[in-house]
Amino acid sequence: MMQTVVVIGGGVAGVAAAVHAARSGAHVALVEERPYLGGRARSFVDRTTGDVIDNGQHLMMGCYTDFLAMAKELGADHYFIKQPALRVRFVDADGSSDLLNAGYLPGKAGVALGMLLLRSIPLRDRLAALRFAVRLDLGRIRTAGETCKELLTRERQSATMISRFWEPIVLATLNARLDEADAGLLVNVLRLAFFGGAESSKLYLPSRGLSVYTDPLPAWLAARGGRVLLSTSVDRLVWDADKVTQVVLSSGEVLSVDHVVCAIPPRPLRRLLEASPGIECRPPDLQYSPIVSVYLWYDKQWMNDDLVAMLGTTIQWVFDRRAITEADVGVVRAYPGHVALTVSAGDHLVDMSADDIVALCERELRAAFPAMSAATLLHSRVIKERQATLLATPTANALRPSDLSIGNITFAGDWTQTGLPATLEGAARSGKG
């Protein structure tokens, strides 16, 4: 007999859970209180320019196997620009630059050689980083409640190597400062992404808005007898004899269930469980770290790279949206230059006005990119995601639940113990249950 599964939450974790359950033969209903899927990984149209932009610029890698598998199942796996090999330009505040190019050798050997060839870092520091990488690859790195700063210091990484190489990786993947971020998560990321298989370290740049990876779900589920209910919340779960038997919706509809997947963050999950008598479970109290995204439109296209990592600036990453994302011809003609900037662990920016943030970013960009001298800013948009990801400290990481079920309820989300930071891959992995 076909089981009925209700998935609560339409973010990446919920979409992945719905796909996994339907492929296993279940009748699936996904319930999402917002009028869209994707959660924090969604896109929408900027009304001034007509460009499709994201709630925050994302970057994927070849090691995102569960997210890529979900995208493939939904027919969206071709909406990427995939690098032949890891290639990132680092740009200093004064415009000088360095290039990490892992394309000279395959796989992790190419990453190691790319690190060794960085020109702006003294050779002794590069050799120390390479020794650290070898020890990591051999499984000789142990962490126990350490921060990334403590680990890197213990592994004799120089201040230069930390600030110019390791810190950008930590900020981009863990969304936390070096003195806060959990070292164990960094080790997992490095093993999986940079020192994994030949495909693992390759960057995947979304060629369309992020919603393209989740929007196919309603049609995909419908073809398998399931459905998606948007703008609908779950009022409570009916608990009877150590399991959930019914899910009561805000619309008044009552769904009988065999299994429930709660793919929502801890705070709304706590409210739902408190409204559902009989369920003894309390999600952890977690702190969150913000990400600030800035979109800028110019009358000229001035970037020479698809993306760059910034050093010594408030801006951490710059993406050339005109090079990596598709757009309407008329929009491109009206706004030839379009870039996305990201600032992870952006606590220092969230209380600034949008105008002040744009002015700060503009000053930094014009100092670092002389080609901008002839470009005029036409439009800007600032997006502050105050609770972008959990603040991945050693204490917080230890609180992430690894026992992901109670009765017939399974919990999913990038905040659960996936072994990864709060990334799209972690969310997709958690959805597999």
Backbone torsions as a table, in degrees:
resi	resn	phi	psi	omega
1	MET	NA	136.3	-178.0
2	MET	-70.1	129.2	177.1
3	GLN	-78.9	151.8	175.3
4	THR	-105.4	124.4	-179.9
5	VAL	-119.3	129.4	173.0
6	VAL	-107.7	124.8	176.0
7	VAL	-103.8	123.9	-179.9
8	ILE	-102.3	113.0	-179.2
9	GLY	113.3	127.4	-175.7
10	GLY	-111.3	25.5	170.8
11	GLY	-74.6	-170.7	-178.2
12	VAL	-59.9	-40.2	179.0
13	ALA	-62.0	-43.9	179.5
14	GLY	-66.7	-41.8	178.0
15	VAL	-62.7	-43.3	178.3
16	ALA	-63.3	-39.1	178.3
17	ALA	-64.5	-41.2	179.1
18	ALA	-64.2	-42.4	178.8
19	VAL	-63.0	-46.0	-178.5
20	HIS	-63.0	-44.3	-179.0
21	ALA	-65.6	-43.0	-179.4
22	ALA	-65.8	-39.1	178.1
23	ARG	-66.5	-24.3	178.0
24	SER	-83.7	-0.3	175.3
25	GLY	100.5	8.6	-178.0
26	ALA	-86.0	155.7	169.8
27	HIS	-87.4	119.0	-168.8
28	VAL	-116.0	134.7	168.6
29	ALA	-122.7	122.1	176.2
30	LEU	-103.6	130.6	-176.6
31	VAL	-116.0	124.1	-178.8
32	GLU	-132.1	126.7	-175.6
33	GLU	-73.2	-23.2	178.3
34	ARG	-88.0	164.2	-177.3
35	PRO	-83.3	15.0	-178.4
36	TYR	-147.6	159.5	174.5
37	LEU	-95.8	168.8	173.7
38	GLY	105.6	-21.3	-179.7
39	GLY	60.8	-124.8	179.8
40	ARG	-78.8	-6.2	178.3
41	ALA	-110.8	73.7	-177.2
42	ARG	-135.7	167.3	178.6
43	SER	-128.6	161.0	179.2
44	PHE	-157.3	168.5	-176.8
45	VAL	-91.6	127.6	170.9
46	ASP	-73.3	120.8	-171.1
47	ARG	-67.9	-29.1	-178.3
48	THR	-73.5	-46.2	-173.6
49	THR	-97.7	-25.9	-173.6
50	GLY	86.3	0.2	178.1
51	ASP	-75.0	144.4	170.1
52	VAL	-84.5	121.8	178.7
53	ILE	-123.6	165.5	-177.5
54	ASP	-102.5	160.5	175.3
55	ASN	-63.6	-13.3	175.5
56	GLY	178.1	135.8	-178.4
57	GLN	-62.9	130.0	178.3
58	HIS	-114.6	158.2	179.0
59	LEU	-137.5	130.2	178.6
60	MET	-110.5	170.2	177.6
61	MET	-135.1	165.7	-179.9
62	GLY	-62.1	-22.0	179.1
63	CYS	-78.9	-1.7	177.7
64	TYR	-78.7	61.2	-170.5
65	THR	-65.6	-39.6	-178.5
66	ASP	-73.5	-39.7	176.9
67	PHE	-65.4	-43.5	-179.4
68	LEU	-65.7	-35.8	177.3
69	ALA	-65.5	-39.5	176.3
70	MET	-62.8	-45.5	179.5
71	ALA	-61.9	-39.4	179.5
72	LYS	-65.2	-43.2	180.0
73	GLU	-61.3	-34.7	-179.0
74	LEU	-89.6	4.8	176.3
75	GLY	76.2	24.0	-176.4
76	ALA	-118.1	14.8	-174.3
77	ASP	-76.4	-7.4	178.9
78	HIS	-93.4	0.6	179.9
79	TYR	-90.5	55.0	177.7
80	PHE	-138.9	150.9	162.0
81	ILE	-105.4	114.0	-174.7
82	LYS	-102.3	126.4	176.1
83	GLN	-67.5	140.9	173.7
84	PRO	-60.7	-33.7	175.7
85	ALA	-157.1	158.3	-179.8
86	LEU	-54.1	125.6	179.8
87	ARG	-147.4	115.1	-178.6
88	VAL	-135.7	127.3	173.5
89	ARG	-92.6	133.5	176.0
90	PHE	-102.5	126.1	-177.1
91	VAL	-118.9	126.9	178.0
92	ASP	-82.3	167.5	-178.8
93	ALA	-60.0	-28.1	-179.2
94	ASP	-90.7	2.0	177.8
95	GLY	98.1	-12.5	175.3
96	SER	-67.0	154.5	-173.8
97	SER	-144.5	163.8	176.6
98	ASP	-141.6	160.1	-174.9
99	LEU	-130.5	125.7	169.5
100	LEU	-94.6	112.8	-178.2
101	ASN	-125.4	110.9	-178.2
102	ALA	-95.5	15.8	-173.3
103	GLY	-88.7	-0.5	-177.9
104	TYR	-77.6	-26.7	177.7
105	LEU	-137.6	157.3	-179.2
106	PRO	-76.0	152.0	169.9
107	GLY	59.4	-144.2	-174.4
108	LYS	-67.6	-24.0	175.3
109	ALA	-64.4	-37.4	177.7
110	GLY	-67.4	-38.4	177.3
111	VAL	-64.5	-44.1	179.9
112	ALA	-62.2	-44.0	179.1
113	LEU	-66.4	-38.5	177.5
114	GLY	-60.4	-40.3	176.3
115	MET	-63.2	-41.3	-176.7
116	LEU	-67.1	-25.7	-175.6
117	LEU	-94.1	4.4	177.0
118	LEU	-64.2	122.4	-171.7
119	ARG	-82.5	-25.7	-172.2
120	SER	-86.7	2.3	-178.6
121	ILE	-119.2	132.4	-179.9
122	PRO	-54.2	146.9	-176.1
123	LEU	-57.8	-41.1	-178.0
124	ARG	-62.3	-33.5	178.9
125	ASP	-72.4	-37.9	177.0
126	ARG	-65.1	-39.8	178.8
127	LEU	-66.0	-38.1	177.1
128	ALA	-64.8	-38.8	177.3
129	ALA	-66.0	-38.0	179.1
130	LEU	-67.0	-38.6	176.5
131	ARG	-62.9	-41.2	176.6
132	PHE	-61.1	-42.9	179.8
133	ALA	-63.4	-40.2	179.1
134	VAL	-65.5	-44.4	177.8
135	ARG	-61.7	-38.8	178.3
136	LEU	-64.9	-44.8	-179.1
137	ASP	-63.7	-31.3	-179.9
138	LEU	-85.1	0.0	178.6
139	GLY	77.4	24.4	-177.1
140	ARG	-97.6	4.2	178.6
141	ILE	-95.5	123.5	178.1
142	ARG	-119.1	137.0	177.2
143	THR	-128.7	144.8	178.4
144	ALA	-147.0	89.1	179.0
145	GLY	73.0	18.6	-179.9
146	GLU	-87.9	155.2	167.2
147	THR	-88.5	166.5	178.3
148	CYS	-61.9	-38.0	178.8
149	LYS	-62.1	-43.0	179.5
150	GLU	-64.8	-41.7	179.0
151	LEU	-64.1	-49.2	-176.6
152	LEU	-65.4	-35.5	176.0
153	THR	-66.1	-43.7	178.5
154	ARG	-63.0	-32.6	179.5
155	GLU	-87.0	13.3	172.7
156	ARG	60.1	39.7	173.6
157	GLN	-84.8	131.3	-176.0
158	SER	-70.4	160.9	177.4
159	ALA	-59.9	-36.3	179.0
160	THR	-65.7	-46.7	-179.6
161	MET	-64.4	-38.0	179.7
162	ILE	-65.6	-49.2	-175.1
163	SER	-71.8	-30.7	-173.7
164	ARG	-97.8	-12.0	-177.2
165	PHE	-134.3	-57.9	-173.6
166	TRP	-71.3	-39.7	-177.9
167	GLU	-62.0	-44.3	176.1
168	PRO	-58.7	-34.6	178.4
169	ILE	-67.7	-44.7	-179.2
170	VAL	-62.5	-46.4	-179.4
171	LEU	-63.0	-41.4	-176.7
172	ALA	-70.8	-34.6	-173.9
173	THR	-98.9	-34.0	-176.3
174	LEU	-105.6	-12.1	-179.7
175	ASN	52.0	46.5	178.6
176	ALA	-154.2	156.3	178.1
177	ARG	-71.8	159.3	-178.6
178	LEU	-56.0	-39.5	-176.5
179	ASP	-81.7	1.3	176.7
180	GLU	-114.9	-35.3	-167.5
181	ALA	-69.8	141.7	-179.3
182	ASP	-71.2	124.9	-176.7
183	ALA	-67.2	-33.4	-179.9
184	GLY	-61.7	-37.7	177.4
185	LEU	-67.2	-38.2	177.1
186	LEU	-62.0	-43.7	178.6
187	VAL	-60.0	-42.8	178.7
188	ASN	-62.3	-42.7	179.8
189	VAL	-63.0	-46.6	-178.1
190	LEU	-63.2	-42.7	179.1
191	ARG	-63.8	-43.7	-175.6
192	LEU	-73.6	-45.0	-170.3
193	ALA	-93.0	-54.0	-170.0
194	PHE	-89.7	-24.1	-178.5
195	PHE	-125.7	33.3	175.8
196	GLY	-94.9	-143.6	-178.9
197	GLY	-75.5	-178.2	-174.9
198	ALA	-61.8	-30.4	-178.2
199	GLU	-88.8	-17.4	-166.3
200	SER	-59.2	-43.3	-172.6
201	SER	-85.6	-5.4	-179.0
202	LYS	-67.8	136.3	179.5
203	LEU	-84.9	138.2	176.3
204	TYR	-114.6	115.4	-179.1
205	LEU	-101.6	124.5	179.6
206	PRO	-61.0	128.8	-179.8
207	SER	-92.5	-5.1	174.2
208	ARG	-138.5	175.0	176.8
209	GLY	-58.7	150.1	-173.2
210	LEU	-60.7	-24.9	-179.0
211	SER	-63.1	-17.4	180.0
212	VAL	-63.1	-21.5	-178.4
213	TYR	-85.7	-15.9	-179.6
214	THR	-118.4	-24.2	-177.3
215	ASP	-61.9	-25.0	177.7
216	PRO	-70.4	-9.4	-172.7
217	LEU	-58.9	-47.1	-177.0
218	PRO	-54.8	-46.6	179.2
219	ALA	-67.1	-39.9	-179.8
220	TRP	-62.9	-44.2	179.3
221	LEU	-68.2	-40.3	-179.0
222	ALA	-59.6	-36.9	178.8
223	ALA	-67.1	-13.4	-179.4
224	ARG	-116.5	19.5	175.3
225	GLY	83.2	8.7	-179.8
226	GLY	-105.4	-173.8	179.8
227	ARG	-157.1	160.7	176.0
228	VAL	-118.5	129.7	179.0
229	LEU	-113.1	104.3	177.5
230	LEU	-90.2	163.5	-179.0
231	SER	52.9	35.5	-178.6
232	THR	-135.7	131.9	178.3
233	SER	-113.2	166.3	176.1
234	VAL	-100.2	120.8	-179.3
235	ASP	-77.2	-43.2	179.9
236	ARG	-165.6	162.8	174.3
237	LEU	-107.3	137.4	178.2
238	VAL	-94.7	115.0	-174.6
239	TRP	-103.1	125.3	-177.7
240	ASP	-148.3	124.5	177.3
241	ALA	56.6	50.0	173.8
242	ASP	66.9	25.9	174.4
243	LYS	-158.6	161.5	175.0
244	VAL	-83.8	129.3	179.0
245	THR	-107.5	-27.3	-178.1
246	GLN	-142.7	151.6	174.2
247	VAL	-119.7	121.4	-176.6
248	VAL	-98.5	121.6	-175.5
249	LEU	-96.2	159.7	178.8
250	SER	-63.7	-23.4	179.4
251	SER	-76.9	-9.0	-176.0
252	GLY	97.7	-13.9	179.0
253	GLU	-70.2	143.2	178.0
254	VAL	-118.7	122.9	-178.4
255	LEU	-103.9	127.2	171.8
256	SER	-82.1	137.5	-171.3
257	VAL	-135.4	154.1	168.6
258	ASP	-101.3	-28.0	-178.3
259	HIS	-152.1	146.4	178.6
260	VAL	-125.9	133.8	172.0
261	VAL	-111.9	116.2	177.0
262	CYS	-94.3	101.6	-177.3
263	ALA	-111.3	54.5	-179.9
264	ILE	-127.9	159.4	-178.3
265	PRO	-63.9	165.2	-174.8
266	PRO	-57.4	-40.6	-175.1
267	ARG	-66.5	-52.4	175.8
268	PRO	-65.4	-30.1	176.8
269	LEU	-64.7	-40.7	179.2
270	ARG	-62.4	-42.6	179.1
271	ARG	-62.7	-40.3	179.6
272	LEU	-65.3	-43.8	-178.5
273	LEU	-68.5	-34.8	177.2
274	GLU	-66.8	-27.4	178.3
275	ALA	-85.6	2.2	-175.5
276	SER	-121.1	88.2	-176.4
277	PRO	-55.0	140.2	176.0
278	GLY	101.7	-17.3	-178.9
279	ILE	-94.4	112.0	-178.5
280	GLU	-97.9	89.8	-179.4
281	CYS	-158.3	133.8	178.7
282	ARG	-129.4	113.2	177.2
283	PRO	-63.0	154.0	-177.6
284	PRO	-69.1	152.1	172.5
285	ASP	-84.5	114.0	-176.5
286	LEU	-117.9	146.6	172.4
287	GLN	-89.9	159.7	-176.5
288	TYR	-124.8	158.1	-179.5
289	SER	-121.8	135.1	-175.7
290	PRO	-86.0	158.0	168.8
291	ILE	-128.8	132.3	177.5
292	VAL	-109.3	126.8	178.6
293	SER	-114.2	136.9	-179.4
294	VAL	-126.1	125.3	176.4
295	TYR	-108.6	129.8	-178.3
296	LEU	-126.8	137.9	178.3
297	TRP	-118.1	136.2	-177.3
298	TYR	-128.1	165.3	177.7
299	ASP	-84.0	-1.9	177.2
300	LYS	-143.5	148.4	173.2
301	GLN	-88.4	123.5	-171.2
302	TRP	-121.7	-6.4	-179.7
303	MET	-85.1	149.6	176.5
304	ASN	-109.0	-8.2	-179.7
305	ASP	-122.4	153.9	175.1
306	ASP	-63.6	-37.4	179.1
307	LEU	-154.1	153.8	174.3
308	VAL	-139.9	149.8	171.3
309	ALA	-97.6	131.1	-177.9
310	MET	-96.8	142.6	-179.5
311	LEU	-123.4	136.4	178.2
312	GLY	74.6	19.5	-179.1
313	THR	-131.9	165.3	172.1
314	THR	-65.5	-43.3	176.4
315	ILE	-63.7	136.9	179.4
316	GLN	-108.9	-36.1	179.5
317	TRP	-138.8	144.6	174.3
318	VAL	-127.1	128.6	179.4
319	PHE	-117.5	133.6	174.9
320	ASP	-86.1	97.9	-176.6
321	ARG	-66.1	-29.2	178.7
322	ARG	-68.9	-28.1	-179.6
323	ALA	-83.5	-28.9	-170.6
324	ILE	-111.5	-17.1	-177.8
325	THR	-121.1	146.1	178.3
326	GLU	-76.5	146.3	178.7
327	ALA	-150.8	157.1	177.1
328	ASP	-61.2	140.8	-177.6
329	VAL	-56.8	-41.3	-179.5
330	GLY	-64.8	-36.9	178.0
331	VAL	-66.1	-43.7	179.8
332	VAL	-64.4	-38.6	-179.9
333	ARG	-65.3	-38.3	-178.6
334	ALA	-78.1	-30.8	-177.5
335	TYR	-134.0	77.9	-173.7
336	PRO	-62.9	-31.8	179.9
337	GLY	-106.9	130.6	-179.0
338	HIS	-149.4	118.8	-179.5
339	VAL	-127.3	154.4	174.2
340	ALA	-119.1	133.4	179.0
341	LEU	-115.8	145.3	176.9
342	THR	-129.3	143.6	174.3
343	VAL	-131.7	106.1	177.3
344	SER	-82.6	160.2	-176.1
345	ALA	48.3	48.5	-170.4
346	GLY	-88.2	39.7	-179.7
347	ASP	-56.9	-35.3	-176.4
348	HIS	-73.6	-8.5	-178.4
349	LEU	-108.6	-22.6	-167.5
350	VAL	-64.0	-24.5	179.7
351	ASP	-97.0	-0.1	175.5
352	MET	-79.7	154.1	176.0
353	SER	-71.3	156.2	178.6
354	ALA	-60.0	-40.1	-179.7
355	ASP	-62.9	-41.0	179.9
356	ASP	-67.8	-37.7	177.9
357	ILE	-64.4	-44.7	179.2
358	VAL	-62.5	-43.0	179.8
359	ALA	-62.0	-42.1	177.8
360	LEU	-62.5	-46.7	-179.3
361	CYS	-65.0	-39.5	178.4
362	GLU	-61.4	-43.0	178.5
363	ARG	-61.9	-43.6	-178.6
364	GLU	-66.9	-42.4	-179.8
365	LEU	-64.2	-45.2	-176.4
366	ARG	-68.3	-27.7	176.1
367	ALA	-74.2	-30.3	-175.3
368	ALA	-93.9	-21.3	-175.7
369	PHE	-126.4	93.5	179.8
370	PRO	-57.0	-27.4	-179.0
371	ALA	-63.8	-14.2	179.5
372	MET	-77.8	-8.7	-172.9
373	SER	-58.0	-30.5	-178.9
374	ALA	-97.9	4.3	-176.8
375	ALA	-98.5	138.1	179.2
376	THR	-110.2	132.1	177.4
377	LEU	-72.5	126.1	-178.1
378	LEU	-103.6	-32.0	-174.1
379	HIS	-161.7	153.8	178.5
380	SER	-146.4	157.2	175.1
381	ARG	-149.6	132.4	180.0
382	VAL	-114.4	130.6	178.1
383	ILE	-120.3	120.7	178.9
384	LYS	-107.6	109.3	176.2
385	GLU	-97.6	92.8	-172.0
386	ARG	-67.5	-29.3	178.0
387	GLN	-118.6	57.1	-175.2
388	ALA	-65.1	-47.6	-179.5
389	THR	-146.2	163.3	172.5
390	LEU	-64.4	148.5	176.4
391	LEU	-79.5	105.3	-167.0
392	ALA	-83.7	64.6	173.0
393	THR	-79.8	164.9	175.8
394	PRO	-56.7	-40.2	179.5
395	THR	-64.6	-46.0	-178.9
396	ALA	-65.2	-40.0	-179.4
397	ASN	-63.5	-34.5	177.9
398	ALA	-68.6	-23.4	180.0
399	LEU	-82.9	-16.5	-177.9
400	ARG	-63.4	126.4	-173.0
401	PRO	-71.5	135.1	175.6
402	SER	-102.8	-21.8	173.8
403	ASP	-86.8	100.0	-167.0
404	LEU	-99.8	27.8	178.3
405	SER	-150.8	151.8	171.0
406	ILE	-145.3	119.0	-172.8
407	GLY	60.0	-124.6	178.2
408	ASN	-104.9	23.9	176.0
409	ILE	-103.9	131.9	172.6
410	THR	-115.6	141.5	179.4
411	PHE	-107.3	138.0	-178.9
412	ALA	-138.9	158.4	179.1
413	GLY	145.9	159.0	-178.5
414	ASP	-69.4	-8.3	178.4
415	TRP	-86.4	-10.8	178.6
416	THR	-80.2	171.6	-174.5
417	GLN	-80.4	85.8	179.0
418	THR	-94.9	-9.4	-173.3
419	GLY	83.4	-0.2	-179.0
420	LEU	-124.3	161.5	170.0
421	PRO	-64.5	178.8	-179.1
422	ALA	-79.0	81.2	-177.9
423	THR	-117.4	171.7	173.8
424	LEU	-59.5	-37.8	179.3
425	GLU	-67.3	-41.1	177.3
426	GLY	-62.1	-41.3	178.7
427	ALA	-63.3	-46.6	-179.7
428	ALA	-64.3	-39.0	178.7
429	ARG	-62.6	-42.2	-178.3
430	SER	-64.9	-29.8	-178.7
431	GLY	-68.7	-17.2	178.0
432	LYS	-75.4	-11.8	177.8
433	GLY	69.3	NA	NA
